[in-house]
Amino acid sequence: MFLIGAYLFSGEPLEDYFAARRAEALEVAAGLADQELAARGRDEVINDLHRRYSIPVTDMHSDQAYFSGERPMTAEECQAIGAREEDIDKFKAITISIPYSGDVHLFTCTPTIYSANQPQAEVRDGALHVTYFLSEVEEPQLENNFKRLIALIERTLEVTQWQAMTHNELLMNGLTGAFEARVA
């Protein structure tokens, strides 16, 4: 059984993404006219910017996972995994999709702590698409392998969630500080 797809949690550093979001929020805050700030009120402006630039709770909905595709493997795919050409009809590709909600970057960026055993999936259309290449005899193992993959993704997602919570706190502190400096 082979798992294919891009490695999750392996893109740009997650802290860089968060820093860019905070910088963008502070830039928008700095560009607000004093009249708008006075008209809307400092707290309302801060809360609005925090809502816009904070990272939402990001969840993987593994209880809603579904089979989204099954197809025969191509000759090239069989060759890539070392399957013999005469056995090509014994292999297939199965894709299981797992919906998620929240910020895609928590799946694609590299957290500060992560496992060297990175999970693989394609992230698109609000779901993680996990594709396995397997033979008929490996089908009974699919459920256990999938459960292990889900556990690995959930452990790493927990780390990214903690980082997101820190970002949200730093964002609020930065916005509050930016507006306090304007009043002073």
N, C-alpha and C positions, 0 to 999 in steps of 0.2 A: 504494500500500500504506500503510495506516494502522495504527499500533500503538495499542491502547487499554488502559485500566486505570489504576490509581492509580500515581503516581510512587513508585518505590522510593527508599529513603534520604532521605526528605523529611519525616519526622515530628518528634517532639520531639528535641532534641539528644541524641546518644548519650551524651555526658558526663553529662547530667542523669540518664539511666537508670542509668548506672554508679554515680553518686554516691548515688542512692536505694538501690541494692542494697547498697553499702558501709555506708550509714547503718543500714539494716535489720539487717545482720549484726552491726554493733557494738551495736545496741540489744538484740538477742538475747543477745549475749555479756555485756552489762552485767547482764541479767536472770537470768543463771545463778547459782544458789545456790553458795556456797563449798563446800558438801558435795558437790554434783554435780561440781564442778571437781576436788575432791580425789579423789573416787571414780573418775572416768574418766581423770584425768590431763590436764594442761594441753595437751600436744601432741595428744592424741586429740581433745579438744574443738576446738582450733584447726583441725586437719585436717578434722574433720567440718563445721564452719562454712564453711571455705574451699570444700569440695566443694559444699556447698549453695548458696553465693552467688557462686561464680566463674562465669565465662562459658565454656561449652564451646567447643571448636573447632567452627566453623560452616562447613559445606561445602555447595556446590551440586553435585549429582550430574548434570551435564549429559550424561554418558554414558548415563544412564538416562532421558533425556527421551523423551516419547511424545506422540503426537497424542491429545488427550483430547476433542476435539469439532470438528465441522464442521457448519455450518448456513447456511441462506440468511440474508442480511441483511434486516432489517426496513426498511420504507419510511422510518421515522424515522432509522435509522442511515445509510441512503443519503443522505437529505437532509442529515444532519449532516456528511457528507464531501463533499457537493456533487455526488453522482452523479445523473444524470438518471433520472427515474421509469421511462422506457422501457428503461433499461439495468439495472434492479434484478436481473434474472435472471442477469446476468453477474458479480455480486458475491457473495462469501460471507465468513463469519467462520470462521476456523480458530484453534483453541486448542491450544497445545502446553504440556504440563506438565513441570516440571523439579523432581524431588524434591530436598529439602535435609535436612540434619541439623544440629542445633544450636539456637541461640537466634534466634527470629524477629526480635527487635529489631535484630539486625545487618543485616537487610534493610529494616526500616521506619523506624529512627531516622536522623537526619542526622549523618554523621561530621564530624570537624573539617575534613577535606579531601574535597571531592567535585567532580564535574564538573557544569557547567551543563547538560550534555546528559544528563539523568537518564533511566534506563531505566524502562519501565512494565511492571507485572505485578500480578496479584492474588495476595496471599499468603494461602493457607488450606490446611488439611488436609495440612500438611507438604510443600507444593509451591508453586512459583511458577507461576502460570497466565498464559501470555502469549497474548493474543488479537490477531490481525491481521485487518483488513478488507482484502480484496484482490479484484482482478478476475482473470479467467482468464489474461490476458496477463502478470500479475505473478507467477503461481505459480512460474516458474523462478527468480525472485529471492528466494523465501522462504528457502531454505537459507542463502544468503549474508547476508541481513538477520538471520536468527536467530543465525548465528555471530558477527556483529558485536555483537548484543545480549548474548550470553553473555560475550564478551570485556569489554564495558563493565561488566556486573554483577560479573564476577570481579575486575576492577581495583578497583572500589569496595569489594567484600567484603574484599579484601586490606587495605585501609585500616581497615575496621571490626575486622578480626581483630587488627591491631596495637594498636588501642585497647583491645580486649578483653584482650590479653596484659598491657597496662599496668594495666588495672583489676585483673586477677587478682593481679599483684604488689603493687599498693597495698592490696588487700584483705588479703593475707597479712601485710604489714607492719603494717597497722592492727590486725588481730586479735592479732598477737604483742605489739604495743605496749599494747593494752588489757589483756591478761592480765599483762604485766610490771608495769603500773601497779597492778594489784590485789595483786600479791605484795609490792610495795615498801612 
